[in-house]
């Protein structure tokens, strides 16, 4: 009995998509000609999606963040379509038809699409990863600009990861295929297929290894108005407090941090670990306020978003960066760059030099204000649009002017010279 309505739903949704692609091309041309293209950020519920949309808003582009599901980290998205997702899943035979209707509406509403490599609006094509070729074709037919980003698991494959060196994200994983793409052949195939339709692939950090032809752009913005500076107050009567908030401890090297702290405690040092997992981002930010140091990760080779939030709080941050080229403005960056091999020594240095942590934390805030504010990331997006989007000259000139002014603002942010330490990224990446 359900076969006919399901077939009808698929027939109607495909034709609806074609009509929307035709109309969407016309609407995009009009909006772009007026200098007001609309942009969409989705679909993976990355916590910084709303901030990326705000970057586009700063450029004068009306922008929304769109998701079909949310996690405990944050639910602050423009459009949370979780009710629609549940409705589609209640009728499995016509699930794709429902998603096509959403894609059709998006083709009418938006002109620039920003998505991560694991999926677009249509469901992923393979084991939870990959943008559906039907969606890629529809976006192309509608004349949309498509930018595809990596966040980690959506592009990470096993052989490529293991070839990065002794310390990598596969070191702590005993469940191949569960968290990441893993399959190198499949990962390459998906990336080549996506690249053929995308305006540009965009990547940073360790994701560059899996997206070799991507544009290198630091696209993690921090809301420095919402995350206020706390800094580090030197109090020798209290233990050195380390804050750690891993979502997946085995991908962060948490066990090495715990072992290093236990070893230092056994030696009589006053140090303690405060760890949380599975809590909203607001709770993590509060935890950082009461800490002396924020611990990010020690095996992956590239810092995470948590590291930037820790810097914004004015806290020294322990993390592992494989190459100086993976850090924007590395000469300004006060990360304590450590692996499991050097973690205990770095913590001991912090214990013995607690008075210097205040300056390191202060430089961390300056670094974020220079390189990772919403305005800073908006400036980099502006340059990306100028280089790749093919917008009209008047709009391109406006974007170039924004980028220039933002570069000038960044240069005006003052950085001090009293924060340097033995574990700087610019001095240690060649030793790991």
Steps between C-alpha positions, in 0.01 A plus 500: 500500500787737574682436172289737288512803734874447548558490124282807459695684771830423327360604160366827636812582706735451205298727277460753779878503534544568128255790508672644808841470334373693197334770711789505748750588227290806407451609863871465578596709199267777618619499861866484405458786253359707786801411718289304751557127447353275767720233655428178685726324751420137580418221538725337757421664839849640559482745792662781300246490213299796636823699536595425140160626393573817698824538303297509179254741661795731570565501125143609431383151403178379669606163641343209687629190678290192416510157671287188521625394841674653801733376771538600862777744408266764356156541345538862390434463127280713275302202372484181703309256277509206741119470498504469121775238523291293737200535270705387198640203688150393603433420133824330390379426148470871427776641724713622209197665344453707814863611500470594130218737589725671757781520245260654249400772744867563577572542128240775492616666821883484489770585250816382677513164678759420765501137618739250652621199306285245683165616360282763342124531532437156349605207721864382474575257222724250680513393863416847626754683281485681170291755311236337278584534127136593438545802727828597335327489161205706623726770645695518175184517290376785721822696457580496870841554656600199709777500760586171670694487828650235725456471876693177557313172494326596175827482304739296716619171350712241674807444281548872444465564872748234602752637249505836681737375766515327836230715657173513308128459555507128420729431798214503749233338281413132533175510300594540134222643286281626783604863537668603174492425128802269555486339153770680298376394156145599582615826656696597189207412277261712704738794509564489124127483431430791732788709366369464144181685597619736774596861450784422740608250761608677819711347774730564794713318755531125472213491244738634235656154473171359373405800283832567320353740243295699749534866577679542835286733708461533878119484529441463875359834625480582872237732646730715712200701625340186647825346632648762727862515610574348842875447495712315755545615858819368658414344838782276631276374781269319255576201276559563132158423351478342152163510318428233237170455313532216247196374308699192394786445748673237286539757220648761735762294680320544832666194651843658451389818677363300792822298524721811491299672774499184715879477462548862606266455796702194607809722495330736743395774258175689563308442177146383426286409199141617458338310215151511347341326203155503347402845629382813313765738372390761755606262779840448335558875479413533871745221583776683317439813708605320819805328349865601475564303180276348231599161356386441141648189334843334479495250213308645204751753375263796464323710760124483548237767551523450876858627483385832354230535767765440764721771350203738489454445875860607548627156596819327385404205277675165472458346155695315232564670164693288252622782275546873538318538167177383662480803729393841374738768625718241674741766622215645712364166620570416867394132490711265712571247225531153652465130424465217753880485502537861619173555685630431852806719449284787374265470798797497737629816332160661559512404867846647539413815300146576614564873508563494125164343416322833534694652210452189287125516561490869419675433169247225425217753519693741275561219251129420476407867471749538216434181304176329601226754570185496289635801311836327438337188354255716302799672345644166390161397360488829309835422338382147417189637329708750304730222379242230423135609492493689171285778646440826309777760516315737732437226757855369463639847566285532812631170631861593421457826691361312802796260493750786481345684792496180703868441428569850629296434814691182572830681469383748765447229764788526744702192592755504781849349512488361855314174431764285324567151637695183402197324348404745225358361175753692294788341696378143556321372189824374350573281802193274503 
